Amino acid sequence: MRNATLLRLLVVGSLFAGAAACGDESAGDIGVGGGSAHGPEGSTERAREVAEAWADSKAARIWRERYFPMDDAVQLPEGAFRSEADERAYATQNFEPGGPLPSRSPKEGEVRWRDGDALALPVSSARAAYEKLAKGRNSDPSLVVTGARLGTMSLDTSRGPATVPAWLFTVKGYDTPLKRVAVAPSKLPGPPIGPLDQSAGFLQPLSGLSSVSRDERTVTLRAQHGACDKGPAVAVLETADNVVFSAGVRDPSDGPCTSEMRSEKVRVKLDRPVGDRMLLDALTGRPVPYDAPAGSPAPSWS
């Protein structure tokens, strides 16, 4: 078993219901060998299991060596949008062709990181990239695409900022192009630990990672909760290799309640910057997925 030098458990917002019943304690430094912790009964143990399974695992090496985007697949033209109609057209993915698209593209393109590492990946056609954008079925309003060329765009990945191949679409009325990534994410590795049986009941799934602050000390996650509680709460366990988030709900009702599920953003403050550490979900045992909007590529697990 890998021993972490120091683990710190922080609770965001109010404590989980299981911990609240035991009184209001302040979060403390804990080690792998023991110590008190906040959160629902069993959540800290599960977070440790996930952290230890991923540390120095084959899956972690793959995550750090391949291309897993953590940013939008689309970058808008400068000044977008010029009107509410254009904004609505984009939101409904309502595009229309106003000129020919390139019929050929290179078989491969390079994803290149700031440290000089590069990874060759298949490049999609301009038509395929356009169809990822143009999924709307309304006739009005629409954005008119008059052409495209292959170029690059910069985005964040699991390995930090990278320059990736992208189709640069010319949109009528805009001086700069709309960019869309032209390569698909790498296939995710099989995780070194399985998901927790949700019948245990003390953890909820995270919907995704929304953002990381510029100083990498605050992570914004989208968490789920029900209609009869006081919202989501997220605890975090930090190690040298990764950060494990345990999501639950605050003050759930014991009485009758609808089955409605809601989603809410939660900000989690870390003891130190994320750096190259992995961000993991205690419930699933997998990296927290990027909370991608429509049109963004989504990796799938093997």
C-alpha atoms as a printed R data frame, in Angstrom:
    type eleno elety resid chain resno       x      y       z
1   ATOM     1    CA   MET     A     1   0.000  0.000   0.000
2   ATOM     2    CA   ARG     A     2   1.371  3.405  -0.976
3   ATOM     3    CA   ASN     A     3   1.784  5.710   2.036
4   ATOM     4    CA   ALA     A     4   0.994  9.376   1.501
5   ATOM     5    CA   THR     A     5   2.992 11.810   3.636
6   ATOM     6    CA   LEU     A     6  -0.002 13.920   4.477
7   ATOM     7    CA   LEU     A     7  -3.683 13.891   3.571
8   ATOM     8    CA   ARG     A     8  -6.003 16.764   4.340
9   ATOM     9    CA   LEU     A     9  -9.770 16.495   4.224
10  ATOM    10    CA   LEU     A    10 -11.746 19.659   3.620
11  ATOM    11    CA   VAL     A    11 -15.507 20.026   3.572
12  ATOM    12    CA   VAL     A    12 -17.210 22.577   1.328
13  ATOM    13    CA   GLY     A    13 -20.329 24.231   2.710
14  ATOM    14    CA   SER     A    14 -22.183 22.445   5.491
15  ATOM    15    CA   LEU     A    15 -21.173 18.990   6.602
16  ATOM    16    CA   PHE     A    16 -22.778 15.879   5.190
17  ATOM    17    CA   ALA     A    17 -25.785 14.621   7.105
18  ATOM    18    CA   GLY     A    18 -23.871 11.691   8.604
19  ATOM    19    CA   ALA     A    19 -21.183 13.967  10.025
20  ATOM    20    CA   ALA     A    20 -23.579 16.676  11.117
21  ATOM    21    CA   ALA     A    21 -25.309 14.232  13.425
22  ATOM    22    CA   CYS     A    22 -22.009 13.859  15.290
23  ATOM    23    CA   GLY     A    23 -21.525 17.570  15.892
24  ATOM    24    CA   ASP     A    24 -19.538 20.381  14.293
25  ATOM    25    CA   GLU     A    25 -15.845 19.505  14.237
26  ATOM    26    CA   SER     A    26 -13.109 21.354  12.384
27  ATOM    27    CA   ALA     A    27 -11.384 19.526   9.542
28  ATOM    28    CA   GLY     A    28  -8.010 18.180  10.506
29  ATOM    29    CA   ASP     A    29  -4.853 16.727   9.007
30  ATOM    30    CA   ILE     A    30  -5.041 12.958   8.728
31  ATOM    31    CA   GLY     A    31  -2.737 10.218   7.544
32  ATOM    32    CA   VAL     A    32  -3.386  6.947   5.761
33  ATOM    33    CA   GLY     A    33  -3.066  5.074   8.996
34  ATOM    34    CA   GLY     A    34  -6.015  6.745  10.708
35  ATOM    35    CA   GLY     A    35  -7.376  9.917  12.225
36  ATOM    36    CA   SER     A    36 -10.745 11.617  12.386
37  ATOM    37    CA   ALA     A    37 -12.447 13.026   9.310
38  ATOM    38    CA   HIS     A    38 -15.656 14.706   8.241
39  ATOM    39    CA   GLY     A    39 -18.098 13.327   5.734
40  ATOM    40    CA   PRO     A    40 -20.578 10.489   5.527
41  ATOM    41    CA   GLU     A    41 -19.523  7.269   7.203
42  ATOM    42    CA   GLY     A    42 -17.269  5.362   4.807
43  ATOM    43    CA   SER     A    43 -16.498  8.306   2.480
44  ATOM    44    CA   THR     A    44 -12.956  8.897   3.745
45  ATOM    45    CA   GLU     A    45 -12.056  5.225   3.507
46  ATOM    46    CA   ARG     A    46 -13.414  5.098  -0.030
47  ATOM    47    CA   ALA     A    47 -11.469  8.233  -1.030
48  ATOM    48    CA   ARG     A    48  -8.257  6.667   0.281
49  ATOM    49    CA   GLU     A    49  -8.926  3.456  -1.644
50  ATOM    50    CA   VAL     A    50  -9.367  5.430  -4.863
51  ATOM    51    CA   ALA     A    51  -6.227  7.508  -4.220
52  ATOM    52    CA   GLU     A    52  -4.101  4.445  -3.529
53  ATOM    53    CA   ALA     A    53  -5.453  2.500  -6.526
54  ATOM    54    CA   TRP     A    54  -4.532  5.280  -8.964
55  ATOM    55    CA   ALA     A    55  -1.103  6.119  -7.488
56  ATOM    56    CA   ASP     A    56   1.608  4.884  -9.901
57  ATOM    57    CA   SER     A    57  -0.941  2.769 -11.785
58  ATOM    58    CA   LYS     A    58  -0.821  1.955 -15.495
59  ATOM    59    CA   ALA     A    59  -4.061  3.888 -15.950
60  ATOM    60    CA   ALA     A    60  -2.502  6.994 -14.368
61  ATOM    61    CA   ARG     A    61   0.494  6.780 -16.703
62  ATOM    62    CA   ILE     A    62  -1.838  6.568 -19.719
63  ATOM    63    CA   TRP     A    63  -3.843  9.555 -18.434
64  ATOM    64    CA   ARG     A    64  -0.645 11.593 -18.256
65  ATOM    65    CA   GLU     A    65   0.734 10.460 -21.621
66  ATOM    66    CA   ARG     A    66  -2.252 10.721 -23.974
67  ATOM    67    CA   TYR     A    67  -4.723 13.377 -25.086
68  ATOM    68    CA   PHE     A    68  -7.684 14.007 -22.788
69  ATOM    69    CA   PRO     A    69  -9.177 17.503 -23.297
70  ATOM    70    CA   MET     A    70 -10.446 19.433 -20.273
71  ATOM    71    CA   ASP     A    71 -11.718 22.434 -22.212
72  ATOM    72    CA   ASP     A    72 -14.384 23.370 -24.756
73  ATOM    73    CA   ALA     A    73 -13.976 21.819 -28.198
74  ATOM    74    CA   VAL     A    74 -15.284 25.051 -29.749
75  ATOM    75    CA   GLN     A    75 -13.836 28.558 -29.582
76  ATOM    76    CA   LEU     A    76 -16.095 31.360 -30.794
77  ATOM    77    CA   PRO     A    77 -15.146 34.171 -33.171
78  ATOM    78    CA   GLU     A    78 -14.033 37.424 -31.576
79  ATOM    79    CA   GLY     A    79 -16.996 39.578 -30.687
80  ATOM    80    CA   ALA     A    80 -19.459 36.695 -30.766
81  ATOM    81    CA   PHE     A    81 -22.269 37.158 -30.611
82  ATOM    82    CA   ARG     A    82 -23.276 40.226 -32.594
83  ATOM    83    CA   SER     A    83 -26.994 39.679 -31.954
84  ATOM    84    CA   GLU     A    84 -29.420 37.691 -29.831
85  ATOM    85    CA   ALA     A    85 -30.440 35.814 -32.986
86  ATOM    86    CA   ASP     A    86 -26.860 34.619 -33.556
87  ATOM    87    CA   GLU     A    87 -26.558 33.630 -29.899
88  ATOM    88    CA   ARG     A    88 -29.785 31.631 -30.130
89  ATOM    89    CA   ALA     A    89 -28.635 29.992 -33.381
90  ATOM    90    CA   TYR     A    90 -25.431 28.822 -31.719
91  ATOM    91    CA   ALA     A    91 -27.231 27.611 -28.596
92  ATOM    92    CA   THR     A    92 -29.575 25.502 -30.746
93  ATOM    93    CA   GLN     A    93 -26.681 24.366 -32.990
94  ATOM    94    CA   ASN     A    94 -28.480 25.802 -36.002
95  ATOM    95    CA   PHE     A    95 -25.940 26.292 -38.801
96  ATOM    96    CA   GLU     A    96 -26.333 26.308 -42.555
97  ATOM    97    CA   PRO     A    97 -23.749 25.937 -45.326
98  ATOM    98    CA   GLY     A    98 -23.028 29.028 -47.396
99  ATOM    99    CA   GLY     A    99 -20.067 27.693 -49.342
100 ATOM   100    CA   PRO     A   100 -18.022 24.536 -49.997
101 ATOM   101    CA   LEU     A   101 -16.001 22.808 -47.279
102 ATOM   102    CA   PRO     A   102 -12.570 21.227 -47.935
103 ATOM   103    CA   SER     A   103 -12.945 17.701 -49.259
104 ATOM   104    CA   ARG     A   104  -9.487 16.577 -48.143
105 ATOM   105    CA   SER     A   105  -7.541 16.652 -44.914
106 ATOM   106    CA   PRO     A   106  -4.306 15.072 -43.649
107 ATOM   107    CA   LYS     A   107  -4.641 11.641 -42.075
108 ATOM   108    CA   GLU     A   108  -2.925 12.751 -38.895
109 ATOM   109    CA   GLY     A   109  -2.196 15.893 -36.923
110 ATOM   110    CA   GLU     A   110  -0.081 16.619 -33.859
111 ATOM   111    CA   VAL     A   111  -1.226 17.577 -30.396
112 ATOM   112    CA   ARG     A   112   1.722 19.471 -28.926
113 ATOM   113    CA   TRP     A   113   2.322 20.377 -25.278
114 ATOM   114    CA   ARG     A   114   4.424 23.206 -23.857
115 ATOM   115    CA   ASP     A   115   7.159 20.822 -22.734
116 ATOM   116    CA   GLY     A   116   7.735 19.821 -26.372
117 ATOM   117    CA   ASP     A   117   5.987 16.439 -26.223
118 ATOM   118    CA   ALA     A   118   3.734 15.654 -29.172
119 ATOM   119    CA   LEU     A   119   1.164 12.994 -30.013
120 ATOM   120    CA   ALA     A   120  -0.038 12.144 -33.537
121 ATOM   121    CA   LEU     A   121  -3.790 11.544 -33.836
122 ATOM   122    CA   PRO     A   122  -6.224 11.018 -36.747
123 ATOM   123    CA   VAL     A   123  -7.741 14.253 -38.105
124 ATOM   124    CA   SER     A   124 -11.474 14.415 -38.775
125 ATOM   125    CA   SER     A   125 -12.789 15.812 -42.042
126 ATOM   126    CA   ALA     A   126 -14.144 19.349 -42.240
127 ATOM   127    CA   ARG     A   127 -17.575 17.873 -42.977
128 ATOM   128    CA   ALA     A   128 -17.489 15.688 -39.854
129 ATOM   129    CA   ALA     A   129 -16.442 18.648 -37.693
130 ATOM   130    CA   TYR     A   130 -19.184 20.806 -39.215
131 ATOM   131    CA   GLU     A   131 -21.816 18.150 -38.492
132 ATOM   132    CA   LYS     A   132 -20.763 18.150 -34.825
133 ATOM   133    CA   LEU     A   133 -21.669 21.845 -34.773
134 ATOM   134    CA   ALA     A   134 -24.762 21.778 -36.977
135 ATOM   135    CA   LYS     A   135 -27.216 19.556 -35.130
136 ATOM   136    CA   GLY     A   136 -30.101 22.030 -35.045
137 ATOM   137    CA   ARG     A   137 -33.294 21.443 -37.015
138 ATOM   138    CA   ASN     A   138 -34.770 24.959 -37.018
139 ATOM   139    CA   SER     A   139 -34.721 27.085 -40.146
140 ATOM   140    CA   ASP     A   140 -34.415 30.432 -38.375
141 ATOM   141    CA   PRO     A   141 -32.252 31.922 -37.001
142 ATOM   142    CA   SER     A   142 -29.056 30.301 -38.242
143 ATOM   143    CA   LEU     A   143 -25.329 30.928 -38.563
144 ATOM   144    CA   VAL     A   144 -23.988 30.683 -42.110
145 ATOM   145    CA   VAL     A   145 -20.647 28.908 -42.623
146 ATOM   146    CA   THR     A   146 -19.004 30.038 -45.849
147 ATOM   147    CA   GLY     A   147 -15.764 28.011 -45.726
148 ATOM   148    CA   ALA     A   148 -13.118 26.296 -43.599
149 ATOM   149    CA   ARG     A   149  -9.386 25.660 -43.368
150 ATOM   150    CA   LEU     A   150  -7.284 23.456 -41.135
151 ATOM   151    CA   GLY     A   151  -5.348 25.281 -38.432
152 ATOM   152    CA   THR     A   152  -4.765 24.986 -34.686
153 ATOM   153    CA   MET     A   153  -6.261 26.096 -31.379
154 ATOM   154    CA   SER     A   154  -5.062 26.042 -27.778
155 ATOM   155    CA   LEU     A   155  -6.903 24.301 -24.963
156 ATOM   156    CA   ASP     A   156  -6.365 22.698 -21.574
157 ATOM   157    CA   THR     A   157  -5.831 18.956 -21.297
158 ATOM   158    CA   SER     A   158  -5.103 16.441 -18.541
159 ATOM   159    CA   ARG     A   159  -1.421 17.219 -19.229
160 ATOM   160    CA   GLY     A   160  -1.791 20.982 -19.241
161 ATOM   161    CA   PRO     A   161  -2.198 23.478 -22.111
162 ATOM   162    CA   ALA     A   162  -1.743 22.087 -25.629
163 ATOM   163    CA   THR     A   163  -1.947 23.209 -29.246
164 ATOM   164    CA   VAL     A   164  -4.242 20.921 -31.220
165 ATOM   165    CA   PRO     A   165  -5.374 20.625 -34.858
166 ATOM   166    CA   ALA     A   166  -8.647 22.450 -35.442
167 ATOM   167    CA   TRP     A   167 -10.990 23.364 -38.275
168 ATOM   168    CA   LEU     A   168 -11.327 27.115 -38.603
169 ATOM   169    CA   PHE     A   169 -14.800 27.859 -39.962
170 ATOM   170    CA   THR     A   170 -15.554 31.189 -41.604
171 ATOM   171    CA   VAL     A   171 -18.900 32.472 -40.318
172 ATOM   172    CA   LYS     A   172 -20.802 35.151 -42.210
173 ATOM   173    CA   GLY     A   173 -20.665 38.477 -40.399
174 ATOM   174    CA   TYR     A   174 -17.541 37.711 -38.334
175 ATOM   175    CA   ASP     A   175 -13.932 38.709 -39.053
176 ATOM   176    CA   THR     A   176 -12.316 35.821 -37.147
177 ATOM   177    CA   PRO     A   177 -13.134 32.098 -37.442
178 ATOM   178    CA   LEU     A   178 -15.109 29.752 -35.251
179 ATOM   179    CA   LYS     A   179 -12.687 26.985 -34.254
180 ATOM   180    CA   ARG     A   180 -13.504 23.356 -33.554
181 ATOM   181    CA   VAL     A   181 -11.057 20.638 -32.484
182 ATOM   182    CA   ALA     A   182 -10.234 18.270 -35.365
183 ATOM   183    CA   VAL     A   183  -8.984 15.303 -33.306
184 ATOM   184    CA   ALA     A   184 -10.849 13.000 -30.930
185 ATOM   185    CA   PRO     A   185  -9.759 12.305 -27.337
186 ATOM   186    CA   SER     A   186  -7.624  9.240 -26.698
187 ATOM   187    CA   LYS     A   187  -9.402  6.126 -25.478
188 ATOM   188    CA   LEU     A   188  -9.517  6.172 -21.719
189 ATOM   189    CA   PRO     A   189  -7.729  3.348 -19.881
190 ATOM   190    CA   GLY     A   190  -9.551  0.817 -17.771
191 ATOM   191    CA   PRO     A   191  -9.650  2.312 -14.246
192 ATOM   192    CA   PRO     A   192  -7.635  0.502 -11.542
193 ATOM   193    CA   ILE     A   193 -10.647  0.447  -9.199
194 ATOM   194    CA   GLY     A   194 -14.318 -0.237  -9.804
195 ATOM   195    CA   PRO     A   195 -17.246  2.060  -8.954
196 ATOM   196    CA   LEU     A   196 -18.785  2.014  -5.513
197 ATOM   197    CA   ASP     A   197 -22.165  0.312  -5.253
198 ATOM   198    CA   GLN     A   198 -24.603  3.237  -5.054
199 ATOM   199    CA   SER     A   199 -26.846  1.208  -2.795
200 ATOM   200    CA   ALA     A   200 -24.370  2.248  -0.077
201 ATOM   201    CA   GLY     A   201 -26.148  5.601  -0.361
202 ATOM   202    CA   PHE     A   202 -23.573  7.934   1.192
203 ATOM   203    CA   LEU     A   203 -22.024  9.242  -2.066
204 ATOM   204    CA   GLN     A   204 -23.514 10.921  -5.137
205 ATOM   205    CA   PRO     A   205 -22.003 11.134  -8.643
206 ATOM   206    CA   LEU     A   206 -20.290 14.289  -9.835
207 ATOM   207    CA   SER     A   207 -21.651 15.600 -13.146
208 ATOM   208    CA   GLY     A   208 -18.362 17.101 -14.203
209 ATOM   209    CA   LEU     A   209 -15.491 19.552 -13.781
210 ATOM   210    CA   SER     A   210 -16.516 23.089 -14.741
211 ATOM   211    CA   SER     A   211 -13.287 25.011 -14.165
212 ATOM   212    CA   VAL     A   212 -10.002 25.362 -12.283
213 ATOM   213    CA   SER     A   213  -9.004 28.838 -11.102
214 ATOM   214    CA   ARG     A   214  -5.963 30.563 -12.542
215 ATOM   215    CA   ASP     A   215  -3.941 29.862  -9.388
216 ATOM   216    CA   GLU     A   216  -5.190 26.225  -9.448
217 ATOM   217    CA   ARG     A   217  -6.309 26.457  -5.814
218 ATOM   218    CA   THR     A   218 -10.082 26.441  -6.479
219 ATOM   219    CA   VAL     A   219 -11.892 23.729  -8.434
220 ATOM   220    CA   THR     A   220 -15.498 24.232  -9.553
221 ATOM   221    CA   LEU     A   221 -17.490 21.021  -9.898
222 ATOM   222    CA   ARG     A   222 -21.080 20.264 -10.883
223 ATOM   223    CA   ALA     A   223 -22.733 18.043  -8.291
224 ATOM   224    CA   GLN     A   224 -26.175 16.459  -8.055
225 ATOM   225    CA   HIS     A   225 -28.756 16.630  -5.293
226 ATOM   226    CA   GLY     A   226 -32.462 16.018  -4.796
227 ATOM   227    CA   ALA     A   227 -35.505 18.221  -4.354
228 ATOM   228    CA   CYS     A   228 -35.769 17.618  -0.585
229 ATOM   229    CA   ASP     A   229 -32.315 18.472   0.724
230 ATOM   230    CA   LYS     A   230 -30.256 21.616   1.260
231 ATOM   231    CA   GLY     A   231 -28.008 21.125  -1.739
232 ATOM   232    CA   PRO     A   232 -24.771 19.316  -2.564
233 ATOM   233    CA   ALA     A   233 -21.630 19.169  -0.438
234 ATOM   234    CA   VAL     A   234 -18.228 18.006  -1.629
235 ATOM   235    CA   ALA     A   235 -15.337 16.777   0.528
236 ATOM   236    CA   VAL     A   236 -11.802 16.511  -0.864
237 ATOM   237    CA   LEU     A   237  -8.862 14.265  -0.017
238 ATOM   238    CA   GLU     A   238  -5.491 15.517  -1.301
239 ATOM   239    CA   THR     A   239  -2.404 13.388  -1.857
240 ATOM   240    CA   ALA     A   240   0.868 13.980  -3.668
241 ATOM   241    CA   ASP     A   241  -0.496 12.151  -6.746
242 ATOM   242    CA   ASN     A   242  -4.159 13.098  -6.940
243 ATOM   243    CA   VAL     A   243  -7.186 14.852  -5.504
244 ATOM   244    CA   VAL     A   244 -10.263 12.746  -4.674
245 ATOM   245    CA   PHE     A   245 -13.691 14.386  -4.394
246 ATOM   246    CA   SER     A   246 -16.529 12.804  -2.388
247 ATOM   247    CA   ALA     A   247 -19.934 14.280  -3.239
248 ATOM   248    CA   GLY     A   248 -23.059 14.001  -1.114
249 ATOM   249    CA   VAL     A   249 -26.052 16.075  -0.049
250 ATOM   250    CA   ARG     A   250 -26.735 18.313   2.967
251 ATOM   251    CA   ASP     A   251 -29.591 17.537   5.318
252 ATOM   252    CA   PRO     A   252 -31.639 15.094   3.228
253 ATOM   253    CA   SER     A   253 -35.304 14.761   4.181
254 ATOM   254    CA   ASP     A   254 -36.561 11.502   5.658
255 ATOM   255    CA   GLY     A   255 -40.132 12.199   4.540
256 ATOM   256    CA   PRO     A   256 -41.870 11.785   1.155
257 ATOM   257    CA   CYS     A   257 -40.035 13.437  -1.717
258 ATOM   258    CA   THR     A   258 -40.091 13.560  -5.508
259 ATOM   259    CA   SER     A   259 -37.403 11.741  -7.492
260 ATOM   260    CA   GLU     A   260 -36.321 14.963  -9.204
261 ATOM   261    CA   MET     A   261 -32.544 15.383  -9.528
262 ATOM   262    CA   ARG     A   262 -30.937 18.810  -9.653
263 ATOM   263    CA   SER     A   263 -27.462 19.964 -10.604
264 ATOM   264    CA   GLU     A   264 -25.504 22.738  -8.906
265 ATOM   265    CA   LYS     A   265 -21.990 24.142  -9.109
266 ATOM   266    CA   VAL     A   266 -19.811 23.781  -6.011
267 ATOM   267    CA   ARG     A   267 -16.449 25.509  -5.455
268 ATOM   268    CA   VAL     A   268 -13.815 23.467  -3.657
269 ATOM   269    CA   LYS     A   269 -10.700 25.130  -2.220
270 ATOM   270    CA   LEU     A   270  -7.493 23.086  -2.134
271 ATOM   271    CA   ASP     A   271  -4.511 23.275   0.202
272 ATOM   272    CA   ARG     A   272  -2.167 23.648  -2.760
273 ATOM   273    CA   PRO     A   273  -2.399 24.058  -6.555
274 ATOM   274    CA   VAL     A   274  -3.673 21.134  -8.621
275 ATOM   275    CA   GLY     A   275  -0.435 20.925 -10.616
276 ATOM   276    CA   ASP     A   276  -0.144 17.586 -12.401
277 ATOM   277    CA   ARG     A   277  -2.346 15.763  -9.899
278 ATOM   278    CA   MET     A   278  -5.360 13.819 -11.152
279 ATOM   279    CA   LEU     A   279  -8.878 14.915 -10.138
280 ATOM   280    CA   LEU     A   280 -10.864 11.796  -9.186
281 ATOM   281    CA   ASP     A   281 -14.466 10.992  -8.235
282 ATOM   282    CA   ALA     A   282 -14.691  8.794  -5.120
283 ATOM   283    CA   LEU     A   283 -17.970  7.219  -6.230
284 ATOM   284    CA   THR     A   284 -16.961  6.160  -9.749
285 ATOM   285    CA   GLY     A   285 -13.243  5.682  -9.050
286 ATOM   286    CA   ARG     A   286 -12.494  7.555 -12.286
287 ATOM   287    CA   PRO     A   287 -11.216 11.004 -13.284
288 ATOM   288    CA   VAL     A   288 -13.884 13.693 -12.999
289 ATOM   289    CA   PRO     A   289 -15.028 14.334 -16.600
290 ATOM   290    CA   TYR     A   290 -14.934 17.811 -18.066
291 ATOM   291    CA   ASP     A   291 -18.400 19.379 -17.954
292 ATOM   292    CA   ALA     A   292 -18.471 19.727 -21.735
293 ATOM   293    CA   PRO     A   293 -21.176 21.695 -23.564
294 ATOM   294    CA   ALA     A   294 -22.935 20.399 -26.681
295 ATOM   295    CA   GLY     A   295 -20.531 19.834 -29.566
296 ATOM   296    CA   SER     A   296 -17.559 18.930 -27.378
297 ATOM   297    CA   PRO     A   297 -15.871 15.550 -27.787
298 ATOM   298    CA   ALA     A   298 -16.492 13.070 -24.977
299 ATOM   299    CA   PRO     A   299 -13.967 10.318 -24.209
300 ATOM   300    CA   SER     A   300 -15.329  6.869 -23.401
301 ATOM   301    CA   TRP     A   301 -13.969  4.268 -21.033
302 ATOM   302    CA   SER     A   302 -12.631  0.956 -22.310
